[in-house]
Amino acid sequence: MEDIERRELLEMYRLHAELADRVSQRREGANRLYASLLLASVLFLAALFRFGAGDLRSDLVVIVVGLVGTALSISWLLVIRSYRQLNRGKLSTLQDLEERLAYPFFRLEWEFLGKGDNKRRYFRLTQAEAVLPWMFLALWSAVVLVLSCQYLARIAHRFTVSGDTVDYRACAFG
């Protein structure tokens, strides 16, 4: 390999490694943003329960906040998935470039870590990263389900069918 070609290849490698690092920084920023938004929604509900909803129906406000929290949680999981795919592509490209360099740093590091197959050697970041959005998704989905069911049961309770009333306690946690 000519000296000029080697310098160009090394410069491409440096640039690509720097871009991969920037993707990781953006990923961290996205995680902070979603965690902050979801935590803010919990704090909003805490304030709502503490100070009241004013003229608004608090159960409907909680359902709307729950729907927003559910949507944010799903969006966060999709963003994590997208960054995982992007990082996988960047690592693959770096490894291809390394084949033409003297020392294949990323390939050797990945092999040392067992290519992610041995959890004692390397626990995949995206698995740990996804725990919090899954927890928020479960929380907000349960809130929406329970409160929607209770709200609809109360509406149905107002109506009678053949003189029998609907027992709204049969729905969820009554």
C-alpha positions in Angstrom: 0.0 0.0 0.0 1.4 3.4 -0.9 2.1 6.0 1.7 -0.5 8.4 0.5 -3.2 5.7 0.3 -2.3 4.6 3.8 -2.6 8.1 5.2 -6.0 8.6 3.5 -7.2 5.3 4.8 -6.0 6.2 8.3 -7.7 9.6 8.1 -10.9 7.9 7.0 -10.6 5.5 9.9 -10.1 8.3 12.4 -13.0 10.3 11.0 -15.3 7.2 11.1 -14.3 6.4 14.6 -15.0 10.0 15.6 -18.4 9.8 13.9 -19.2 6.6 15.8 -18.3 8.3 19.1 -20.7 11.2 18.2 -23.5 8.8 17.6 -22.9 7.4 21.1 -23.0 10.9 22.5 -26.3 11.6 20.6 -27.7 8.4 21.9 -26.8 9.3 25.5 -28.5 12.7 24.9 -31.6 11.1 23.6 -31.8 8.8 26.6 -31.5 11.8 28.9 -34.2 13.6 27.1 -36.7 10.7 27.2 -35.9 10.0 30.9 -36.4 13.6 31.7 -39.8 13.9 29.8 -41.1 10.7 31.4 -40.0 11.7 34.9 -41.6 15.2 34.3 -44.9 13.5 33.5 -44.7 11.5 36.8 -43.9 14.8 38.7 -46.8 16.5 36.9 -49.2 13.8 38.1 -47.8 14.1 41.7 -48.5 17.8 41.6 -51.9 17.2 40.2 -52.8 14.8 43.1 -51.3 17.3 45.6 -52.9 20.5 44.3 -55.8 19.3 42.3 -56.8 19.7 38.7 -58.9 22.8 39.0 -61.9 22.7 36.6 -60.5 19.7 34.8 -61.5 16.1 35.5 -58.4 14.6 37.1 -59.1 11.1 35.9 -59.2 12.3 32.3 -56.0 14.3 32.8 -54.3 11.2 34.1 -55.5 9.2 31.2 -54.2 11.8 28.7 -50.8 12.0 30.5 -50.7 8.2 30.6 -51.3 8.1 26.8 -48.5 10.6 26.3 -46.2 8.6 28.6 -47.1 5.4 26.7 -46.3 7.1 23.4 -43.0 8.5 24.7 -42.0 5.1 26.1 -42.6 3.4 22.7 -40.8 6.2 20.9 -37.8 5.8 23.3 -37.7 2.0 22.6 -37.7 2.7 18.8 -34.9 5.3 19.2 -32.8 2.8 21.2 -33.4 0.2 18.5 -32.4 2.7 15.8 -29.2 3.7 17.5 -28.3 0.0 18.1 -28.7 -0.6 14.3 -26.7 2.5 13.5 -23.9 1.6 15.9 -23.8 -2.0 14.5 -23.4 -0.5 11.0 -20.6 1.8 12.1 -18.8 -0.9 13.9 -19.0 -3.2 10.8 -17.6 -0.4 8.6 -14.8 0.3 11.1 -13.9 -3.4 11.1 -13.8 -3.4 7.3 -11.5 -0.4 7.3 -9.3 -2.1 9.9 -8.7 -5.1 7.7 -6.4 -2.8 5.6 -4.6 -1.3 8.7 -1.9 -2.8 10.8 -3.9 -3.4 13.9 -7.6 -4.3 13.9 -8.5 -2.7 17.2 -12.3 -2.9 17.1 -12.4 -6.4 15.8 -10.0 -7.7 18.4 -11.8 -5.8 21.2 -15.1 -7.3 20.0 -13.6 -10.8 19.9 -12.2 -10.3 23.4 -15.7 -9.5 24.6 -17.0 -12.7 23.1 -18.9 -10.8 20.4 -21.6 -10.1 23.0 -22.5 -13.8 23.4 -21.1 -14.1 26.9 -23.0 -11.9 29.3 -20.2 -12.2 32.0 -17.7 -10.7 29.6 -20.0 -8.1 28.0 -23.6 -7.2 28.8 -25.1 -5.5 25.8 -25.8 -1.8 26.5 -29.0 -1.8 24.6 -30.4 -4.5 26.9 -29.6 -2.4 30.0 -30.6 0.7 28.2 -34.1 -0.6 27.4 -35.1 -1.5 31.0 -36.2 2.0 32.0 -38.4 2.6 28.9 -40.0 -0.8 29.4 -40.7 0.0 33.0 -42.3 3.3 32.0 -44.3 1.6 29.3 -45.7 -0.9 31.7 -46.5 1.8 34.2 -48.3 4.1 31.8 -50.1 1.3 30.0 -51.4 0.0 33.4 -52.5 3.5 34.4 -54.3 4.1 31.1 -55.9 0.6 31.1 -57.2 0.8 34.7 -58.4 4.4 34.6 -60.0 4.0 31.2 -61.8 0.9 32.3 -63.0 2.6 35.5 -64.1 5.7 33.6 -66.0 3.7 31.0 -67.6 1.6 33.8 -68.8 4.7 35.6 -70.4 5.9 32.3 -72.0 2.5 31.8 -73.1 2.5 35.4 -75.4 5.5 34.7 -77.4 3.5 32.2 -79.7 0.7 33.2 -80.7 -2.3 31.1 -84.0 -3.9 32.1 -83.8 -2.3 35.5 -80.4 -3.9 36.3 -77.4 -1.6 36.9 -73.9 -2.3 35.7 -71.4 -3.1 38.5 -68.4 -1.0 37.5 -66.3 -2.8 40.2 -66.3 -5.9 37.9 -63.9 -3.9 35.6 -60.3 -3.7 36.8 -59.8 -2.4 40.3 -63.2 -0.7 40.6 
